[in-house]
Amino acid sequence: MRQVGVVSDIRSPEGFFTMDYKKNYDDYIAYVKTLGRRKLNRDDPSYVYYERHHIVPKCIGGSSNKFNLVLLTAREHVLAHYLLCKIFPSSVKIALAFSMIIKNNSSRDRGLGLISSRLIASRKEVLVLLNSGVGHPMYGRHHTPESNRRNSEKNKIIQKGRVPWNKGIPMTDEAKLKSSNTMKGHVWSKERNEKISKSLMGHSGNNVCKVFCVETGKIFETVGSASEFVGTGIGHCLSGRQKTAGGFHWEYVV
């Protein structure tokens, strides 16, 4: 049975390749395979850092058997994925894989040296283009309230016990001044102030005000209960900083 081990064993969605890039990729992979590379322990005098590379990328059907794997240096790995981007110019998955390779390989830790800013910029431009409009995975779709609730619960679990990065670090005088000046001179509209004032009558805090969903007409006793129902905070929607929260419009009960 023929073993899959070169990119020419697959076909792009368009049915063609950019031939020069394909040839360069296949030739170099074939050359690396002749070197007999293997991973060694870090304390070995001959140790060289290598990364496993799927010759035919997993995201487009490549397997993880030994015939489809090759050891590359970090620099070679970046260049290999760059060539794959050229071979499959309209593949979002290939572009994402290349971006992750650059993100995960620190130039200090992996000996990459300086990565060309033009190289990084070209991948970002492709990702933006491929993920905009109808190409975006969420185009024309909306999260359901149940989906929002699940995401909220998942985030709470992730954040639980996490120590804030700035805990125990005092603010500098410059940071305090900047924070103090943020809202100086800002004037809220009279209509907004009256609306908030009426909604707060008889309440000890903003979070215990009644709110209602414009679309369903359902009234919630507190902002917190409404936020819990849709699985996301609705404060920005109530303050006018965003139009909707959880796919709905929200207002205070006046």
Short mmCIF file of the C-alpha atoms (twelve columns), coordinates in Angstrom:
data_MODEL
# 
_entry.id   MODEL 
# 
loop_
_atom_site.group_PDB 
_atom_site.id 
_atom_site.type_symbol 
_atom_site.label_atom_id 
_atom_site.label_alt_id 
_atom_site.label_comp_id 
_atom_site.label_asym_id 
_atom_site.label_seq_id 
_atom_site.Cartn_x 
_atom_site.Cartn_y 
_atom_site.Cartn_z 
_atom_site.pdbx_PDB_model_num 
ATOM 1   C CA . MET A 1   0.000   0.000  0.000  1 
ATOM 2   C CA . ARG A 2   1.370   3.418  -0.933 1 
ATOM 3   C CA . GLN A 3   2.414   5.533  2.084  1 
ATOM 4   C CA . VAL A 4   1.280   9.156  2.295  1 
ATOM 5   C CA . GLY A 5   4.396   11.222 2.856  1 
ATOM 6   C CA . VAL A 6   4.573   14.145 0.461  1 
ATOM 7   C CA . VAL A 7   2.230   17.022 -0.140 1 
ATOM 8   C CA . SER A 8   1.702   15.916 -3.735 1 
ATOM 9   C CA . ASP A 9   -0.356  13.009 -2.360 1 
ATOM 10  C CA . ILE A 10  -3.234  15.434 -1.730 1 
ATOM 11  C CA . ARG A 11  -5.105  17.925 -3.816 1 
ATOM 12  C CA . SER A 12  -6.059  21.481 -2.964 1 
ATOM 13  C CA . PRO A 13  -9.764  22.492 -3.081 1 
ATOM 14  C CA . GLU A 14  -9.112  24.270 -6.357 1 
ATOM 15  C CA . GLY A 15  -7.373  21.237 -7.828 1 
ATOM 16  C CA . PHE A 16  -4.042  22.921 -8.464 1 
ATOM 17  C CA . PHE A 17  -0.843  23.972 -6.689 1 
ATOM 18  C CA . THR A 18  1.551   26.851 -6.916 1 
ATOM 19  C CA . MET A 19  4.111   24.566 -8.476 1 
ATOM 20  C CA . ASP A 20  7.367   26.285 -7.428 1 
ATOM 21  C CA . TYR A 21  6.379   26.314 -3.762 1 
ATOM 22  C CA . LYS A 22  5.175   22.719 -3.937 1 
ATOM 23  C CA . LYS A 23  8.433   21.571 -5.485 1 
ATOM 24  C CA . ASN A 24  10.499  23.455 -2.903 1 
ATOM 25  C CA . TYR A 25  8.461   21.930 -0.090 1 
ATOM 26  C CA . ASP A 26  8.612   18.350 -1.380 1 
ATOM 27  C CA . ASP A 27  12.323  18.572 -2.198 1 
ATOM 28  C CA . TYR A 28  13.268  19.878 1.229  1 
ATOM 29  C CA . ILE A 29  11.117  17.333 3.088  1 
ATOM 30  C CA . ALA A 30  12.748  14.572 1.048  1 
ATOM 31  C CA . TYR A 31  16.196  15.978 1.900  1 
ATOM 32  C CA . VAL A 32  15.446  16.170 5.656  1 
ATOM 33  C CA . LYS A 33  14.248  12.560 5.627  1 
ATOM 34  C CA . THR A 34  17.714  11.457 4.460  1 
ATOM 35  C CA . LEU A 35  19.393  13.063 7.505  1 
ATOM 36  C CA . GLY A 36  18.189  10.429 9.955  1 
ATOM 37  C CA . ARG A 37  17.291  12.935 12.637 1 
ATOM 38  C CA . ARG A 38  16.096  11.756 16.033 1 
ATOM 39  C CA . LYS A 39  15.121  13.410 19.293 1 
ATOM 40  C CA . LEU A 40  17.717  13.270 22.073 1 
ATOM 41  C CA . ASN A 41  17.602  14.079 25.776 1 
ATOM 42  C CA . ARG A 42  18.394  17.690 26.633 1 
ATOM 43  C CA . ASP A 43  21.461  16.636 28.621 1 
ATOM 44  C CA . ASP A 44  22.944  14.843 25.598 1 
ATOM 45  C CA . PRO A 45  26.011  16.710 24.192 1 
ATOM 46  C CA . SER A 46  24.595  16.294 20.645 1 
ATOM 47  C CA . TYR A 47  21.127  17.604 21.591 1 
ATOM 48  C CA . VAL A 48  19.352  19.711 18.953 1 
ATOM 49  C CA . TYR A 49  15.869  21.090 19.429 1 
ATOM 50  C CA . TYR A 50  13.441  19.576 16.885 1 
ATOM 51  C CA . GLU A 51  9.700   19.798 16.322 1 
ATOM 52  C CA . ARG A 52  7.508   17.105 14.764 1 
ATOM 53  C CA . HIS A 53  5.985   18.290 11.509 1 
ATOM 54  C CA . HIS A 54  3.064   16.685 9.670  1 
ATOM 55  C CA . ILE A 55  4.097   16.593 6.030  1 
ATOM 56  C CA . VAL A 56  0.465   16.470 4.959  1 
ATOM 57  C CA . PRO A 57  -1.132  18.786 7.578  1 
ATOM 58  C CA . LYS A 58  -3.604  17.178 9.974  1 
ATOM 59  C CA . CYS A 59  -6.101  19.976 9.329  1 
ATOM 60  C CA . ILE A 60  -6.531  18.775 5.742  1 
ATOM 61  C CA . GLY A 61  -6.527  15.043 6.399  1 
ATOM 62  C CA . GLY A 62  -2.914  14.154 7.170  1 
ATOM 63  C CA . SER A 63  -2.302  11.238 9.530  1 
ATOM 64  C CA . SER A 64  0.099   10.942 12.489 1 
ATOM 65  C CA . ASN A 65  1.835   7.791  11.287 1 
ATOM 66  C CA . LYS A 66  5.616   7.789  10.996 1 
ATOM 67  C CA . PHE A 67  5.532   8.120  7.206  1 
ATOM 68  C CA . ASN A 68  3.794   11.501 7.514  1 
ATOM 69  C CA . LEU A 69  6.070   12.895 10.248 1 
ATOM 70  C CA . VAL A 70  9.458   14.541 10.003 1 
ATOM 71  C CA . LEU A 71  11.693  16.330 12.522 1 
ATOM 72  C CA . LEU A 72  12.405  19.974 11.719 1 
ATOM 73  C CA . THR A 73  14.224  22.734 13.540 1 
ATOM 74  C CA . ALA A 74  11.998  25.564 14.734 1 
ATOM 75  C CA . ARG A 75  13.129  27.769 11.856 1 
ATOM 76  C CA . GLU A 76  12.533  25.009 9.307  1 
ATOM 77  C CA . HIS A 77  9.092   24.402 10.820 1 
ATOM 78  C CA . VAL A 78  8.093   28.044 10.327 1 
ATOM 79  C CA . LEU A 79  9.335   28.030 6.732  1 
ATOM 80  C CA . ALA A 80  7.581   24.716 6.011  1 
ATOM 81  C CA . HIS A 81  4.236   26.158 7.091  1 
ATOM 82  C CA . TYR A 82  4.937   29.309 5.118  1 
ATOM 83  C CA . LEU A 83  5.374   27.178 1.996  1 
ATOM 84  C CA . LEU A 84  2.137   25.333 2.787  1 
ATOM 85  C CA . CYS A 85  0.363   28.685 2.919  1 
ATOM 86  C CA . LYS A 86  1.677   29.424 -0.549 1 
ATOM 87  C CA . ILE A 87  0.596   25.991 -1.812 1 
ATOM 88  C CA . PHE A 88  -2.898  26.379 -0.318 1 
ATOM 89  C CA . PRO A 89  -3.472  30.161 -0.534 1 
ATOM 90  C CA . SER A 90  -7.223  29.999 0.222  1 
ATOM 91  C CA . SER A 91  -7.147  27.578 3.161  1 
ATOM 92  C CA . VAL A 92  -8.130  29.185 6.471  1 
ATOM 93  C CA . LYS A 93  -6.950  26.124 8.410  1 
ATOM 94  C CA . ILE A 94  -3.482  26.229 6.855  1 
ATOM 95  C CA . ALA A 95  -3.207  29.967 7.562  1 
ATOM 96  C CA . LEU A 96  -4.264  29.427 11.187 1 
ATOM 97  C CA . ALA A 97  -1.706  26.648 11.598 1 
ATOM 98  C CA . PHE A 98  1.036   28.960 10.328 1 
ATOM 99  C CA . SER A 99  -0.015  31.720 12.741 1 
ATOM 100 C CA . MET A 100 0.041   29.276 15.667 1 
ATOM 101 C CA . ILE A 101 3.531   28.099 14.688 1 
ATOM 102 C CA . ILE A 102 4.818   31.693 14.816 1 
ATOM 103 C CA . LYS A 103 2.965   32.374 18.065 1 
ATOM 104 C CA . ASN A 104 4.209   29.245 19.844 1 
ATOM 105 C CA . ASN A 105 7.829   29.538 18.756 1 
ATOM 106 C CA . SER A 106 9.584   32.205 20.780 1 
ATOM 107 C CA . SER A 107 12.616  33.558 18.940 1 
ATOM 108 C CA . ARG A 108 14.597  33.432 22.196 1 
ATOM 109 C CA . ASP A 109 13.718  29.874 23.216 1 
ATOM 110 C CA . ARG A 110 13.740  28.185 19.804 1 
ATOM 111 C CA . GLY A 111 16.643  29.897 18.086 1 
ATOM 112 C CA . LEU A 112 14.492  31.384 15.344 1 
ATOM 113 C CA . GLY A 113 16.247  34.705 15.233 1 
ATOM 114 C CA . LEU A 114 14.173  37.615 13.946 1 
ATOM 115 C CA . ILE A 115 11.055  36.621 12.014 1 
ATOM 116 C CA . SER A 116 10.401  38.924 9.083  1 
ATOM 117 C CA . SER A 117 7.682   41.448 9.887  1 
ATOM 118 C CA . ARG A 118 6.528   41.178 6.283  1 
ATOM 119 C CA . LEU A 119 6.151   37.419 6.719  1 
ATOM 120 C CA . ILE A 120 3.950   37.880 9.790  1 
ATOM 121 C CA . ALA A 121 1.987   40.733 8.207  1 
ATOM 122 C CA . SER A 122 1.217   38.690 5.093  1 
ATOM 123 C CA . ARG A 123 -0.292  35.880 7.186  1 
ATOM 124 C CA . LYS A 124 -2.376  38.291 9.244  1 
ATOM 125 C CA . GLU A 125 -3.712  39.912 6.087  1 
ATOM 126 C CA . VAL A 126 -4.697  36.517 4.678  1 
ATOM 127 C CA . LEU A 127 -6.421  35.516 7.937  1 
ATOM 128 C CA . VAL A 128 -8.392  38.748 8.067  1 
ATOM 129 C CA . LEU A 129 -9.452  38.339 4.434  1 
ATOM 130 C CA . LEU A 130 -10.430 34.673 4.782  1 
ATOM 131 C CA . ASN A 131 -12.300 35.233 8.072  1 
ATOM 132 C CA . SER A 132 -14.283 38.308 7.001  1 
ATOM 133 C CA . GLY A 133 -17.856 38.338 5.729  1 
ATOM 134 C CA . VAL A 134 -19.198 34.983 4.582  1 
ATOM 135 C CA . GLY A 135 -15.825 33.394 5.347  1 
ATOM 136 C CA . HIS A 136 -16.246 33.930 9.085  1 
ATOM 137 C CA . PRO A 137 -17.389 30.752 10.897 1 
ATOM 138 C CA . MET A 138 -20.110 32.707 12.763 1 
ATOM 139 C CA . TYR A 139 -21.373 34.629 9.714  1 
ATOM 140 C CA . GLY A 140 -25.185 34.815 9.865  1 
ATOM 141 C CA . ARG A 141 -25.269 32.817 13.109 1 
ATOM 142 C CA . HIS A 142 -25.938 33.810 16.719 1 
ATOM 143 C CA . HIS A 143 -25.230 32.140 20.036 1 
ATOM 144 C CA . THR A 144 -28.354 30.823 21.738 1 
ATOM 145 C CA . PRO A 145 -29.059 31.767 25.371 1 
ATOM 146 C CA . GLU A 146 -28.163 28.194 26.328 1 
ATOM 147 C CA . SER A 147 -24.841 28.459 24.494 1 
ATOM 148 C CA . ASN A 148 -24.117 31.770 26.236 1 
ATOM 149 C CA . ARG A 149 -24.914 30.180 29.601 1 
ATOM 150 C CA . ARG A 150 -22.549 27.255 28.959 1 
ATOM 151 C CA . ASN A 151 -19.768 29.592 27.858 1 
ATOM 152 C CA . SER A 152 -20.283 31.713 30.953 1 
ATOM 153 C CA . GLU A 153 -20.040 28.669 33.246 1 
ATOM 154 C CA . LYS A 154 -16.922 27.481 31.441 1 
ATOM 155 C CA . ASN A 155 -15.258 30.887 31.836 1 
ATOM 156 C CA . LYS A 156 -16.114 30.964 35.543 1 
ATOM 157 C CA . ILE A 157 -14.359 27.614 35.990 1 
ATOM 158 C CA . ILE A 158 -11.315 28.849 34.061 1 
ATOM 159 C CA . GLN A 159 -11.116 32.089 36.067 1 
ATOM 160 C CA . LYS A 160 -11.705 30.451 39.454 1 
ATOM 161 C CA . GLY A 161 -8.567  30.611 41.559 1 
ATOM 162 C CA . ARG A 162 -6.635  32.599 38.959 1 
ATOM 163 C CA . VAL A 163 -4.523  35.330 40.561 1 
ATOM 164 C CA . PRO A 164 -4.775  38.719 38.785 1 
ATOM 165 C CA . TRP A 165 -1.509  39.691 37.113 1 
ATOM 166 C CA . ASN A 166 -1.404  43.002 39.019 1 
ATOM 167 C CA . LYS A 167 -2.263  41.670 42.484 1 
ATOM 168 C CA . GLY A 168 0.069   43.186 45.051 1 
ATOM 169 C CA . ILE A 169 1.523   45.643 42.534 1 
ATOM 170 C CA . PRO A 170 0.773   49.240 43.605 1 
ATOM 171 C CA . MET A 171 -0.369  51.727 40.972 1 
ATOM 172 C CA . THR A 172 2.171   54.338 39.997 1 
ATOM 173 C CA . ASP A 173 1.335   58.020 40.456 1 
ATOM 174 C CA . GLU A 174 1.202   58.358 36.664 1 
ATOM 175 C CA . ALA A 175 -1.333  55.502 36.385 1 
ATOM 176 C CA . LYS A 176 -3.469  56.995 39.184 1 
ATOM 177 C CA . LEU A 177 -3.508  60.378 37.455 1 
ATOM 178 C CA . LYS A 178 -4.426  58.813 34.118 1 
ATOM 179 C CA . SER A 179 -7.266  56.845 35.720 1 
ATOM 180 C CA . SER A 180 -8.500  59.968 37.528 1 
ATOM 181 C CA . ASN A 181 -8.520  62.044 34.336 1 
ATOM 182 C CA . THR A 182 -10.363 59.433 32.255 1 
ATOM 183 C CA . MET A 183 -13.890 60.683 33.056 1 
ATOM 184 C CA . LYS A 184 -13.082 64.310 33.899 1 
ATOM 185 C CA . GLY A 185 -15.155 66.664 31.817 1 
ATOM 186 C CA . HIS A 186 -17.482 63.885 30.644 1 
ATOM 187 C CA . VAL A 187 -21.133 64.885 30.865 1 
ATOM 188 C CA . TRP A 188 -23.953 62.310 30.765 1 
ATOM 189 C CA . SER A 189 -27.188 63.332 29.039 1 
ATOM 190 C CA . LYS A 190 -30.022 64.669 31.213 1 
ATOM 191 C CA . GLU A 191 -32.381 61.985 29.888 1 
ATOM 192 C CA . ARG A 192 -29.995 59.225 30.901 1 
ATOM 193 C CA . ASN A 193 -29.440 60.660 34.372 1 
ATOM 194 C CA . GLU A 194 -33.194 60.947 34.983 1 
ATOM 195 C CA . LYS A 195 -33.796 57.415 33.779 1 
ATOM 196 C CA . ILE A 196 -31.081 55.980 36.034 1 
ATOM 197 C CA . SER A 197 -32.237 58.110 38.982 1 
ATOM 198 C CA . LYS A 198 -35.812 56.824 38.726 1 
ATOM 199 C CA . SER A 199 -34.715 53.224 38.362 1 
ATOM 200 C CA . LEU A 200 -32.546 53.470 41.490 1 
ATOM 201 C CA . MET A 201 -35.269 54.830 43.752 1 
ATOM 202 C CA . GLY A 202 -35.678 52.574 46.757 1 
ATOM 203 C CA . HIS A 203 -32.661 50.445 45.849 1 
ATOM 204 C CA . SER A 204 -29.274 50.214 47.513 1 
ATOM 205 C CA . GLY A 205 -27.315 49.560 44.355 1 
ATOM 206 C CA . ASN A 206 -27.438 49.396 40.582 1 
ATOM 207 C CA . ASN A 207 -27.276 45.612 40.507 1 
ATOM 208 C CA . VAL A 208 -30.634 45.220 42.310 1 
ATOM 209 C CA . CYS A 209 -32.635 47.295 39.828 1 
ATOM 210 C CA . LYS A 210 -35.353 45.557 37.859 1 
ATOM 211 C CA . VAL A 211 -34.640 45.135 34.163 1 
ATOM 212 C CA . PHE A 212 -36.611 43.738 31.283 1 
ATOM 213 C CA . CYS A 213 -35.889 42.132 27.923 1 
ATOM 214 C CA . VAL A 214 -37.320 44.254 25.099 1 
ATOM 215 C CA . GLU A 215 -37.898 41.278 22.795 1 
ATOM 216 C CA . THR A 216 -39.625 38.951 25.263 1 
ATOM 217 C CA . GLY A 217 -41.003 41.446 27.782 1 
ATOM 218 C CA . LYS A 218 -39.727 39.251 30.620 1 
ATOM 219 C CA . ILE A 219 -38.894 41.217 33.787 1 
ATOM 220 C CA . PHE A 220 -35.973 40.294 36.024 1 
ATOM 221 C CA . GLU A 221 -35.635 41.406 39.622 1 
ATOM 222 C CA . THR A 222 -31.924 42.183 39.295 1 
ATOM 223 C CA . VAL A 223 -29.288 42.816 36.650 1 
ATOM 224 C CA . GLY A 224 -27.470 39.757 37.940 1 
ATOM 225 C CA . SER A 225 -30.409 37.410 37.427 1 
ATOM 226 C CA . ALA A 226 -30.895 38.690 33.873 1 
ATOM 227 C CA . SER A 227 -27.173 38.267 33.154 1 
ATOM 228 C CA . GLU A 228 -27.272 34.723 34.521 1 
ATOM 229 C CA . PHE A 229 -30.304 33.902 32.352 1 
ATOM 230 C CA . VAL A 230 -28.579 34.863 29.079 1 
ATOM 231 C CA . GLY A 231 -25.134 33.720 30.170 1 
ATOM 232 C CA . THR A 232 -23.411 37.074 29.711 1 
ATOM 233 C CA . GLY A 233 -23.251 40.472 31.396 1 
ATOM 234 C CA . ILE A 234 -25.839 43.040 30.300 1 
ATOM 235 C CA . GLY A 235 -24.339 46.069 32.054 1 
ATOM 236 C CA . HIS A 236 -22.787 47.545 28.899 1 
ATOM 237 C CA . CYS A 237 -26.111 47.237 27.111 1 
ATOM 238 C CA . LEU A 238 -27.946 49.033 29.939 1 
ATOM 239 C CA . SER A 239 -25.359 51.823 29.997 1 
ATOM 240 C CA . GLY A 240 -25.626 52.323 26.236 1 
ATOM 241 C CA . ARG A 241 -22.086 51.159 25.419 1 
ATOM 242 C CA . GLN A 242 -23.402 48.296 23.300 1 
ATOM 243 C CA . LYS A 243 -26.717 47.649 21.581 1 
ATOM 244 C CA . THR A 244 -27.432 44.091 22.693 1 
ATOM 245 C CA . ALA A 245 -26.329 41.516 25.239 1 
ATOM 246 C CA . GLY A 246 -26.896 37.811 24.706 1 
ATOM 247 C CA . GLY A 247 -28.716 38.653 21.469 1 
ATOM 248 C CA . PHE A 248 -31.366 40.795 23.221 1 
ATOM 249 C CA . HIS A 249 -32.027 44.468 24.001 1 
ATOM 250 C CA . TRP A 250 -32.244 45.402 27.694 1 
ATOM 251 C CA . GLU A 251 -33.672 48.338 29.628 1 
ATOM 252 C CA . TYR A 252 -34.281 49.286 33.236 1 
ATOM 253 C CA . VAL A 253 -37.835 49.049 34.565 1 
ATOM 254 C CA . VAL A 254 -38.793 52.663 35.260 1 
# 
